[in-house]
Amino acid sequence: MTKGNLLIIDDEILLLEKTSLLLEDIADHVYTASSGIDGIKIFNSNKIHCIICDINMPNMNGVEVLENIRKINQTVPFIFYTGHGSRELMKAAVKLGAFDFIDKPNLDGLEEITINGLKLGFNEEINHTDQSSSTNFISEYKKLLSLTNS
C-alpha cells in the first residue's frame, strides 16, 4: 500500500536526521533538506504528499517556504515544528493553511500527525488526478461531438 512521500526541512542537521529516522517507516520515501531553498527544489522535482518544516531558519524561514510552496500547490499538508516560533510567524502560517504545529525537540505526536498529513496529501493527489482524467475525457468527448456535428 502506498503511504506517500514526505519532505522534512530543518537547518538543524541532527534533528533533521533524527526526525527522518523516526518517520521513515510511515512514508514511502523521506526527502530531507537543510534549507528552505533546497526544500523548494526537492518539492519541485518530486511528488511530495506532506511537508514538515522548521519555522525559524536562516535565509528563508518556514513561512516563506510555505508561501513559495502554496504558489505551486495549494493543498499539500504543511506541518511546522519549532522550538522558538513567534506569534506573528504562526499567525501567518495559519493564514497560509498550515496543517498543524509541533513543539521541538519534543516530537510526541509527530508520527500520528504526519500519518494524517500523508493520507490527506496522497488522497488530494488521487482526487486531483481523477478530476484531471475526467476533465480530459470530457474534453475529448466534446471534440468528438464537434467533429460529428460538422
DRENVO-804190 format. One record per residue: y, z, x of N, C-alpha, C, O, CB in turn; residue in one letter. Coordinates in steps of 0.2 Angstrom, whole numbers. Each point is the difference from the previous one (the first is absolute). Glycine has a CB too. Example, Ala and Ser with C-alpha at 12.3 -4.5 7.8 and 13.67 -1.06 7.14 Angstrom:
<atoms>
+-------+-------+-------+-------+-------+-------+-------+-------+-------+-------+-------+-------+-------+-------+-------+-----+
:   npy :   npz :   npx :  capy :  capz :  capx :   cpy :   cpz :   cpx :   opy :   opz :   opx :  cbpy :  cbpz :  cbpx : res :
+-------+-------+-------+-------+-------+-------+-------+-------+-------+-------+-------+-------+-------+-------+-------+-----+
:   -28 :    39 :    66 :     6 :     0 :    -4 :     6 :     0 :     4 :    -1 :     3 :     5 :    -5 :     3 :   -14 :   A :
:    11 :   -10 :     7 :     6 :     1 :     4 :     5 :     3 :    -4 :     6 :     1 :     3 :    -9 :   -11 :     3 :   S :
+-------+-------+-------+-------+-------+-------+-------+-------+-------+-------+-------+-------+-------+-------+-------+-----+
</atoms>
This chain:
<atoms>
+-------+-------+-------+-------+-------+-------+-------+-------+-------+-------+-------+-------+-------+-------+-------+-----+
:   npy :   npz :   npx :  capy :  capz :  capx :   cpy :   cpz :   cpx :   opy :   opz :   opx :  cbpy :  cbpz :  cbpx : res :
+-------+-------+-------+-------+-------+-------+-------+-------+-------+-------+-------+-------+-------+-------+-------+-----+
:    -6 :     0 :     4 :     6 :     0 :    -4 :     6 :     0 :     4 :     1 :     4 :     5 :    -7 :     2 :   -14 :   M :
:    11 :   -10 :     8 :     6 :    -1 :     4 :     5 :     6 :    -2 :     0 :     2 :    -6 :    -1 :   -14 :     6 :   T :
:     3 :    15 :     5 :     5 :     6 :     0 :     7 :    -2 :     0 :     4 :     4 :    -2 :   -13 :     3 :     7 :   K :
:    10 :   -12 :    -1 :     7 :    -2 :     1 :     2 :     2 :     7 :    -3 :     4 :     4 :     6 :    -2 :   -15 :   G :
:     3 :    -5 :    14 :     2 :     1 :     6 :     6 :     5 :     0 :     5 :    -1 :    -4 :    -9 :   -11 :     7 :   N :
:     5 :    16 :     2 :     5 :     5 :     1 :     4 :    -1 :     6 :    -3 :    -2 :     6 :    -5 :    10 :   -12 :   L :
:    14 :    -7 :     6 :     5 :    -1 :     6 :     3 :     7 :     0 :     3 :     3 :    -4 :    -1 :   -15 :     3 :   L :
:    -2 :    15 :     7 :     3 :     6 :     2 :     5 :    -1 :     5 :    -1 :    -3 :     5 :    -9 :    10 :    -7 :   I :
:    16 :    -5 :     1 :     6 :    -1 :     4 :     3 :     7 :     2 :     2 :     4 :    -4 :     1 :   -15 :    -1 :   I :
:    -3 :    13 :    12 :     2 :     6 :     2 :     2 :    -1 :     8 :    -4 :    -3 :     4 :    -3 :    10 :   -13 :   D :
:    13 :    -4 :    11 :     1 :     0 :     7 :    -3 :     5 :     4 :     0 :     0 :     6 :    11 :    -5 :    -9 :   D :
:   -14 :    10 :     0 :    -4 :     5 :     3 :    -7 :    -2 :     1 :    -4 :     0 :    -4 :    11 :     9 :     0 :   E :
:    -9 :   -12 :    10 :    -6 :    -3 :     2 :    -6 :     5 :    -2 :    -5 :    -3 :    -3 :    11 :    -4 :    12 :   I :
:    -6 :    13 :    -7 :    -5 :     4 :    -1 :    -2 :     1 :    -8 :    -5 :     0 :    -2 :     8 :     6 :    13 :   L :
:     3 :    -5 :   -14 :    -1 :     1 :    -8 :    -3 :    -7 :    -3 :    -3 :     0 :    -5 :    12 :     9 :     5 :   L :
:    -6 :   -14 :     3 :    -2 :    -7 :    -3 :    -8 :    -1 :     1 :    -3 :    -2 :    -4 :    14 :    -2 :     7 :   L :
:   -13 :     6 :     3 :    -7 :     0 :     2 :    -4 :     5 :    -5 :    -6 :    -2 :    -2 :     8 :    -2 :    14 :   E :
:     0 :    10 :   -12 :    -4 :     5 :    -4 :     0 :    -3 :    -8 :    -5 :     1 :    -3 :     9 :     9 :    11 :   K :
:     1 :   -12 :   -10 :     1 :    -2 :    -7 :    -5 :    -6 :    -1 :    -4 :    -1 :    -5 :    16 :     5 :     4 :   T :
:   -12 :    -9 :     6 :    -4 :    -6 :    -1 :    -8 :     2 :     0 :    -4 :    -2 :    -4 :    13 :    -4 :    10 :   S :
:   -11 :    11 :    -2 :    -7 :     2 :     1 :    -1 :     4 :    -7 :    -6 :    -1 :    -2 :     6 :     2 :    15 :   L :
:     4 :     3 :   -16 :    -1 :     3 :    -6 :    -1 :    -4 :    -6 :    -4 :     1 :    -4 :    11 :     8 :     9 :   L :
:    -4 :   -15 :    -5 :     0 :    -5 :    -5 :    -5 :    -6 :     1 :     0 :    -4 :    -5 :    12 :     8 :     2 :   L :
:   -15 :    -4 :     9 :    -3 :    -7 :     1 :    -6 :    -1 :    -5 :    -2 :    -6 :    -1 :     5 :     8 :    13 :   E :
:    -6 :     3 :   -15 :    -6 :    -1 :    -4 :     2 :    -2 :    -7 :    -4 :    -2 :    -4 :    -2 :    10 :    11 :   D :
:    12 :    -7 :    -9 :     2 :    -1 :    -7 :     4 :    -7 :    -1 :     1 :    -2 :    -5 :     0 :    14 :     4 :   I :
:     0 :   -16 :     7 :     3 :    -6 :     0 :    -5 :    -5 :     3 :    -4 :     1 :     4 :    16 :     4 :    -4 :   A :
:   -11 :   -12 :    -2 :    -4 :    -5 :     3 :     2 :    -1 :     8 :    -4 :    -1 :     4 :     3 :    -5 :   -15 :   D :
:     8 :     6 :    11 :     3 :     0 :     7 :     6 :     4 :     0 :     4 :     0 :    -4 :    -9 :   -12 :     6 :   H :
:     6 :    16 :     4 :     6 :     4 :     1 :     4 :    -3 :     5 :    -2 :    -1 :     6 :    -3 :    11 :   -10 :   V :
:    11 :   -13 :     3 :     5 :    -3 :     5 :     5 :     6 :     1 :     1 :     4 :    -4 :    -2 :   -16 :     0 :   Y :
:     3 :    12 :    11 :     5 :     5 :     2 :     6 :    -3 :     3 :    -1 :    -5 :     4 :    -9 :    13 :    -3 :   T :
:    15 :    -5 :    -1 :     6 :    -2 :     3 :     4 :     6 :     2 :     1 :     4 :    -4 :     0 :   -15 :    -3 :   A :
:     2 :    10 :    13 :     4 :     6 :     3 :     8 :    -1 :    -2 :     4 :     4 :     3 :   -13 :    -2 :     6 :   S :
:    11 :    -7 :   -12 :     7 :    -1 :    -2 :     0 :    -4 :    -7 :    -5 :    -3 :    -2 :     8 :     3 :    14 :   S :
:     3 :     1 :   -15 :     1 :    -4 :    -6 :    -1 :    -7 :     0 :    -2 :    -4 :    -4 :     9 :    13 :     1 :   G :
:    -4 :   -12 :     9 :     0 :    -7 :     1 :    -7 :    -3 :     1 :    -2 :    -5 :    -3 :    14 :     6 :     9 :   I :
:   -16 :     3 :    -2 :    -7 :    -2 :     1 :    -4 :     0 :    -7 :    -4 :    -4 :    -1 :     5 :     8 :    13 :   D :
:     1 :     2 :   -16 :    -3 :     0 :    -6 :     1 :    -6 :    -5 :    -4 :    -2 :    -3 :     5 :    15 :     4 :   G :
:     5 :   -15 :    -1 :     2 :    -6 :    -4 :    -3 :    -6 :     2 :    -3 :    -4 :    -4 :    14 :     9 :     2 :   I :
:   -12 :    -6 :     9 :    -4 :    -6 :     2 :    -7 :     1 :    -2 :    -3 :    -6 :    -2 :    11 :     5 :    12 :   K :
:   -11 :     6 :    -9 :    -7 :     1 :    -2 :    -1 :    -1 :    -8 :    -4 :    -4 :    -2 :     2 :    12 :    11 :   I :
:     7 :    -6 :   -13 :     0 :    -1 :    -7 :     0 :    -7 :    -2 :    -3 :    -3 :    -4 :     9 :    14 :     2 :   F :
:    -1 :   -15 :     6 :     1 :    -7 :    -1 :    -6 :    -4 :     2 :    -1 :    -6 :    -3 :    13 :     8 :     5 :   N :
:   -16 :     0 :     2 :    -6 :    -4 :     2 :    -7 :     2 :    -2 :    -5 :    -3 :     2 :    12 :     1 :     8 :   S :
:    -7 :     7 :   -15 :    -6 :     3 :    -2 :     0 :     2 :    -7 :     6 :     1 :    -3 :    -9 :     3 :    14 :   N :
:    -2 :    -4 :   -15 :     0 :     2 :    -7 :    -1 :     8 :     1 :    -5 :     3 :     2 :    -1 :   -13 :    -7 :   K :
:    12 :    13 :     3 :     0 :     7 :     0 :     0 :     3 :    -7 :     4 :    -3 :    -4 :     2 :     3 :    15 :   I :
:   -10 :     5 :   -13 :     0 :     2 :    -7 :     4 :     7 :    -1 :     1 :     2 :    -5 :   -12 :    -8 :     4 :   H :
:    12 :    10 :     7 :     4 :     6 :     0 :     3 :     1 :     6 :    -3 :    -2 :     6 :    -5 :     7 :   -15 :   C :
:    13 :    -1 :     9 :     4 :     1 :     7 :     1 :     8 :     0 :     3 :     3 :    -5 :     3 :   -15 :     5 :   I :
:    -7 :    15 :     6 :     2 :     7 :     1 :     5 :    -1 :     6 :    -1 :    -3 :     5 :   -10 :     8 :    -9 :   I :
:    17 :    -2 :     3 :     5 :    -1 :     5 :     4 :     7 :     1 :     2 :     4 :    -5 :    -1 :   -16 :     1 :   C :
:     1 :    13 :    10 :     4 :     6 :     2 :     7 :    -2 :    -3 :     2 :    -6 :     0 :    -9 :     9 :    10 :   D :
:    11 :     2 :   -12 :     7 :    -2 :    -3 :     5 :     0 :     6 :     5 :    -3 :     0 :    -9 :     8 :   -11 :   I :
:     3 :     0 :    16 :     5 :     0 :     5 :    -3 :    -3 :     7 :    -5 :     3 :     3 :    10 :     8 :    -8 :   N :
:    -3 :   -17 :     6 :    -2 :    -3 :     6 :     7 :    -3 :     4 :     4 :    -2 :    -4 :   -16 :    -1 :    -1 :   M :
:    11 :     2 :    11 :     6 :    -4 :     3 :     1 :    -7 :    -1 :    -5 :    -3 :    -2 :     4 :    11 :    11 :   P :
:     6 :   -11 :    -9 :     2 :    -7 :    -1 :    -1 :    -2 :    -7 :     5 :    -3 :    -2 :    -9 :     1 :    13 :   N :
:    -1 :     4 :   -15 :     0 :    -2 :    -7 :    -4 :     6 :    -3 :    -6 :     1 :     1 :     6 :   -14 :     2 :   M :
:     3 :    16 :    -8 :    -3 :     6 :    -3 :    -5 :    -3 :    -5 :     0 :    -6 :    -2 :    10 :    14 :     4 :   N :
:   -14 :    -4 :    -5 :    -4 :    -2 :    -5 :     3 :    -3 :    -7 :    -3 :    -4 :    -2 :    -4 :    13 :     7 :   G :
:    12 :    -7 :    -7 :     4 :    -3 :    -5 :     2 :    -7 :     1 :    -1 :    -4 :    -4 :     5 :    16 :     1 :   V :
:    -2 :   -13 :     9 :     2 :    -7 :     2 :    -7 :    -4 :     0 :     1 :    -6 :    -1 :     9 :    10 :     8 :   E :
:   -15 :    -1 :    -4 :    -6 :    -4 :    -1 :    -2 :    -2 :    -7 :    -2 :    -5 :    -1 :    -2 :    11 :    12 :   V :
:     4 :    -1 :   -15 :    -1 :    -1 :    -7 :     4 :    -5 :    -3 :    -2 :    -4 :    -4 :    -1 :    16 :     3 :   L :
:    10 :   -12 :     2 :     4 :    -5 :    -2 :    -2 :    -7 :     2 :     0 :    -5 :    -4 :    10 :    13 :     5 :   E :
:   -12 :    -9 :     5 :    -2 :    -6 :     3 :    -7 :    -2 :    -4 :    -1 :    -6 :    -1 :     7 :     8 :    12 :   N :
:   -10 :     2 :   -12 :    -7 :    -1 :    -3 :     1 :    -2 :    -7 :    -3 :    -5 :    -3 :    -2 :    13 :    10 :   I :
:    10 :    -5 :   -11 :     1 :    -2 :    -7 :     3 :    -7 :     0 :    -1 :    -3 :    -6 :     3 :    15 :     3 :   R :
:     1 :   -14 :     8 :     3 :    -7 :    -1 :    -6 :    -5 :     0 :     0 :    -6 :    -2 :    10 :     9 :     8 :   K :
:   -16 :    -1 :    -3 :    -6 :    -4 :     1 :    -5 :     1 :    -6 :    -3 :    -4 :    -3 :     5 :     4 :    15 :   I :
:    -2 :     7 :   -14 :    -5 :     2 :    -5 :     2 :     6 :    -4 :     2 :     5 :     3 :   -11 :    -9 :     5 :   N :
:    10 :     3 :   -14 :     3 :     5 :    -4 :    -4 :     6 :    -2 :     2 :     5 :    -3 :     5 :   -14 :    -1 :   Q :
:   -14 :     8 :     5 :    -5 :     4 :    -3 :    -4 :     4 :     4 :    -4 :     5 :    -2 :     4 :   -13 :    -7 :   T :
:     0 :     6 :    16 :    -5 :     4 :     4 :     2 :     7 :     0 :     5 :     2 :     2 :    -7 :   -12 :     5 :   V :
:    -3 :    14 :    -8 :     1 :     8 :     0 :     2 :     2 :     7 :    -3 :    -2 :     5 :    -5 :     4 :   -14 :   P :
:    13 :     2 :    10 :     4 :     2 :     6 :     0 :     8 :     0 :     3 :     3 :    -4 :     4 :   -14 :     5 :   F :
:   -11 :    14 :     3 :     0 :     7 :     1 :     4 :     2 :     6 :    -1 :    -2 :     5 :   -11 :     2 :   -11 :   I :
:    16 :     5 :     5 :     4 :     3 :     6 :    -3 :     6 :     2 :    -2 :     4 :    -5 :    12 :    -9 :     1 :   F :
:   -11 :     6 :    10 :    -1 :     7 :     3 :     4 :     2 :     5 :     2 :    -4 :     5 :   -14 :     2 :    -8 :   Y :
:    15 :     8 :     3 :     5 :     2 :     4 :     0 :     7 :     1 :    -1 :     4 :    -4 :     8 :   -14 :     1 :   T :
:    -4 :    12 :     9 :     1 :     7 :     1 :     7 :     2 :     0 :     2 :     6 :    -1 :   -12 :    -6 :     8 :   G :
:    15 :    -5 :    -8 :     7 :     1 :     1 :     4 :    -5 :    -5 :     4 :    -3 :     2 :    -5 :     8 :    10 :   H :
:    -2 :    -5 :   -18 :     4 :    -5 :    -5 :     6 :     3 :    -2 :     0 :     5 :    -3 :   -11 :   -10 :     0 :   G :
:    16 :     1 :     3 :     7 :     2 :    -3 :    -1 :    -2 :    -8 :    -3 :    -5 :    -2 :    10 :     3 :    13 :   S :
:    -3 :     6 :   -15 :     1 :    -1 :    -7 :     2 :    -8 :    -1 :    -3 :    -3 :    -5 :     5 :    16 :     3 :   R :
:     3 :   -15 :     6 :     3 :    -6 :    -2 :    -5 :    -6 :     1 :    -1 :    -5 :    -4 :    12 :     9 :     8 :   E :
:   -15 :    -3 :     2 :    -5 :    -5 :     1 :    -6 :     0 :    -5 :    -2 :    -5 :    -2 :     4 :     6 :    14 :   L :
:    -4 :     5 :   -14 :    -5 :     0 :    -6 :     3 :    -2 :    -6 :    -4 :    -4 :    -4 :    -1 :    14 :    10 :   M :
:    11 :    -9 :    -8 :     3 :    -3 :    -6 :     0 :    -8 :     0 :    -2 :    -3 :    -4 :     9 :    13 :     3 :   K :
:    -5 :   -12 :     7 :     0 :    -8 :     1 :    -7 :    -2 :    -1 :    -1 :    -6 :    -2 :    11 :     7 :    10 :   A :
:   -15 :     2 :    -5 :    -7 :    -2 :     0 :    -3 :     0 :    -7 :    -3 :    -5 :    -2 :     1 :    10 :    13 :   A :
:     4 :     0 :   -15 :    -2 :     0 :    -7 :     3 :    -6 :    -4 :    -4 :    -3 :    -4 :     3 :    16 :     5 :   V :
:     7 :   -14 :     0 :     3 :    -6 :    -3 :    -3 :    -7 :     2 :     0 :    -4 :    -4 :    11 :    11 :     4 :   K :
:   -14 :    -7 :     6 :    -3 :    -6 :     2 :    -8 :     0 :    -2 :    -3 :    -5 :     1 :    11 :     4 :     8 :   L :
:   -10 :     6 :   -13 :    -6 :     0 :    -2 :    -6 :     3 :     4 :    -5 :    -3 :     0 :     9 :    -7 :    -6 :   G :
:    -2 :    15 :    10 :    -5 :     3 :     4 :    -5 :     3 :    -5 :     1 :     3 :    -5 :     7 :     0 :    14 :   A :
:   -15 :    -4 :    -6 :    -5 :     2 :    -4 :    -1 :     8 :     0 :    -2 :     3 :    -5 :    -4 :   -14 :     7 :   F :
:     7 :    14 :     4 :    -1 :     7 :     0 :     2 :     3 :     7 :     2 :    -4 :     4 :   -12 :     3 :   -11 :   D :
:    11 :     7 :     8 :     2 :     4 :     6 :    -5 :     5 :     2 :    -2 :     3 :    -4 :    14 :    -5 :     1 :   F :
:   -13 :     2 :    10 :    -4 :     6 :     3 :     4 :     3 :     5 :     3 :    -4 :     4 :   -14 :    -2 :    -7 :   I :
:    10 :    12 :     4 :     3 :     4 :     6 :    -5 :     0 :     6 :    -6 :     1 :    -1 :    13 :     6 :    -7 :   D :
:    -4 :    -9 :    14 :    -4 :     0 :     6 :     2 :     6 :     4 :     6 :     2 :    -1 :    -8 :   -14 :     1 :   K :
:    -2 :    15 :     4 :    -6 :    -3 :     2 :    -6 :     2 :    -5 :    -6 :    -2 :     2 :    10 :     3 :    10 :   P :
:    -3 :     3 :   -17 :    -5 :     2 :    -5 :    -2 :    -6 :    -4 :     4 :    -3 :    -4 :     0 :    15 :     4 :   N :
:   -10 :   -15 :     1 :    -1 :    -6 :    -3 :    -5 :     1 :    -6 :    -4 :    -5 :    -3 :     5 :    -1 :    14 :   L :
:    -1 :    12 :   -14 :    -4 :     2 :    -6 :     2 :    -5 :    -5 :     6 :     0 :    -2 :    -8 :    12 :     5 :   D :
:    -3 :   -15 :    -7 :     2 :    -4 :    -5 :     1 :    -7 :     1 :     0 :    -5 :    -4 :     5 :    14 :    -1 :   G :
:    -4 :   -11 :    12 :     2 :    -7 :     2 :    -6 :    -4 :    -2 :     1 :    -6 :    -2 :     6 :    10 :    11 :   L :
:   -13 :    -2 :    -8 :    -6 :    -5 :    -1 :     0 :    -2 :    -7 :    -1 :    -6 :    -2 :    -5 :    12 :    11 :   E :
:     7 :    -1 :   -14 :    -1 :    -1 :    -7 :     6 :    -5 :    -2 :    -1 :    -5 :    -4 :    -4 :    16 :     2 :   E :
:    11 :    -9 :     4 :     6 :    -5 :    -1 :    -1 :    -7 :     2 :     2 :    -4 :    -3 :     5 :    15 :     3 :   I :
:   -10 :   -11 :     6 :    -1 :    -7 :     3 :    -5 :    -4 :    -4 :     1 :    -6 :    -1 :     2 :    11 :    13 :   T :
:    -8 :    -1 :   -14 :    -6 :    -4 :    -4 :     4 :    -3 :    -6 :    -2 :    -5 :    -2 :    -7 :    13 :     6 :   I :
:    13 :    -4 :    -7 :     3 :    -2 :    -7 :     5 :    -6 :     2 :     0 :    -4 :    -4 :    -1 :    16 :    -1 :   N :
:     5 :   -11 :    11 :     4 :    -6 :     1 :    -4 :    -6 :     2 :     2 :    -5 :    -2 :     6 :    13 :     6 :   G :
:   -13 :    -8 :     0 :    -4 :    -5 :     1 :    -3 :    -4 :    -6 :     0 :    -6 :    -1 :    -3 :    11 :    12 :   L :
:     1 :    -1 :   -16 :    -3 :    -2 :    -6 :     5 :    -4 :    -4 :    -1 :    -6 :    -2 :    -7 :    15 :     1 :   K :
:    14 :    -6 :     1 :     6 :    -3 :    -4 :     2 :    -6 :     3 :     1 :    -6 :    -3 :     3 :    17 :     0 :   L :
:    -3 :   -11 :    10 :     2 :    -6 :     4 :    -5 :    -6 :    -1 :     1 :    -6 :    -1 :     5 :    13 :     9 :   G :
:   -13 :    -5 :    -7 :    -5 :    -5 :    -1 :     0 :    -3 :    -7 :    -1 :    -6 :    -1 :    -6 :    12 :    10 :   F :
:     7 :    -2 :   -14 :     0 :    -2 :    -7 :     6 :    -5 :    -1 :     0 :    -5 :    -4 :    -6 :    15 :     0 :   N :
:    12 :    -8 :     7 :     6 :    -4 :    -1 :    -1 :    -7 :     3 :     2 :    -5 :    -3 :     5 :    15 :     3 :   E :
:   -10 :   -10 :     5 :    -2 :    -7 :     4 :    -4 :    -4 :    -5 :     1 :    -6 :    -1 :     0 :    11 :    13 :   E :
:    -7 :    -2 :   -15 :    -4 :    -3 :    -4 :     3 :    -3 :    -6 :    -1 :    -6 :    -2 :    -8 :    13 :     6 :   I :
:    13 :    -3 :    -7 :     4 :    -2 :    -6 :     5 :    -5 :     1 :     0 :    -5 :    -4 :    -1 :    16 :     0 :   N :
:     4 :   -11 :    10 :     5 :    -5 :     2 :    -4 :    -7 :     1 :     2 :    -5 :    -2 :     6 :    14 :     7 :   H :
:   -14 :    -8 :    -2 :    -4 :    -6 :     2 :    -2 :    -3 :    -7 :     0 :    -6 :    -1 :    -4 :    10 :    12 :   T :
:     2 :     0 :   -16 :    -3 :    -2 :    -6 :     6 :    -4 :    -4 :    -1 :    -5 :    -3 :    -8 :    14 :     3 :   D :
:    15 :    -6 :     0 :     6 :    -3 :    -3 :     1 :    -7 :     3 :     2 :    -4 :    -3 :     3 :    16 :     0 :   Q :
:    -5 :   -12 :    10 :     2 :    -6 :     3 :    -6 :    -6 :    -2 :     2 :    -5 :    -1 :     4 :    12 :    11 :   S :
:   -12 :    -5 :   -10 :    -5 :    -4 :    -2 :     1 :    -3 :    -7 :    -1 :    -6 :    -1 :    -7 :    12 :     8 :   S :
:    10 :    -1 :   -12 :     1 :    -2 :    -6 :     6 :    -5 :    -1 :     0 :    -5 :    -3 :    -5 :    16 :    -1 :   S :
:    11 :    -9 :     8 :     6 :    -4 :     0 :    -2 :    -7 :     3 :     2 :    -5 :    -3 :     5 :    15 :     4 :   T :
:   -11 :   -11 :     4 :    -2 :    -6 :     3 :    -4 :    -4 :    -5 :     1 :    -6 :    -1 :    -1 :    11 :    12 :   N :
:    -5 :    -2 :   -15 :    -4 :    -3 :    -5 :     4 :    -3 :    -5 :    -1 :    -6 :    -2 :    -8 :    14 :     4 :   F :
:    14 :    -4 :    -4 :     5 :    -2 :    -6 :     4 :    -6 :     3 :     1 :    -5 :    -4 :    -1 :    17 :    -1 :   I :
:     2 :   -12 :    11 :     4 :    -5 :     2 :    -4 :    -7 :     1 :     3 :    -5 :    -2 :     4 :    13 :     8 :   S :
:   -13 :    -7 :    -4 :    -4 :    -6 :     0 :    -2 :    -3 :    -7 :     0 :    -6 :    -1 :    -5 :    11 :    12 :   E :
:     4 :     0 :   -15 :    -1 :    -2 :    -7 :     6 :    -4 :    -3 :    -1 :    -5 :    -3 :    -7 :    15 :     1 :   Y :
:    14 :    -8 :     3 :     6 :    -3 :    -2 :     1 :    -7 :     3 :     2 :    -5 :    -3 :     3 :    16 :     1 :   K :
:    -7 :   -12 :     8 :     0 :    -6 :     4 :    -4 :    -5 :    -4 :     1 :    -6 :    -1 :     2 :    12 :    12 :   K :
:   -10 :    -4 :   -12 :    -4 :    -4 :    -4 :     2 :    -2 :    -7 :    -1 :    -6 :    -2 :    -8 :    12 :     9 :   L :
:    12 :    -1 :   -10 :     3 :    -2 :    -7 :     5 :    -5 :     1 :     0 :    -5 :    -4 :    -3 :    16 :     0 :   L :
:     8 :   -10 :     9 :     5 :    -5 :     0 :    -3 :    -7 :     2 :     3 :    -5 :    -2 :     5 :    14 :     6 :   S :
:   -13 :   -10 :     0 :    -3 :    -6 :     2 :    -3 :    -3 :    -7 :     0 :    -6 :     0 :    -2 :    10 :    12 :   L :
:    -1 :     0 :   -16 :    -4 :    -3 :    -6 :     6 :    -2 :    -5 :    -2 :    -4 :    -4 :    -8 :    11 :     6 :   T :
:    15 :    -4 :    -2 :     6 :    -2 :    -5 :     4 :    -6 :     3 :     4 :    -2 :    -4 :    -4 :    14 :     0 :   N :
:    -1 :   -14 :    10 :     4 :    -5 :     2 :    -3 :    -7 :    -2 :     3 :    -5 :     2 :     0 :    12 :     8 :   S :
+-------+-------+-------+-------+-------+-------+-------+-------+-------+-------+-------+-------+-------+-------+-------+-----+
</atoms>
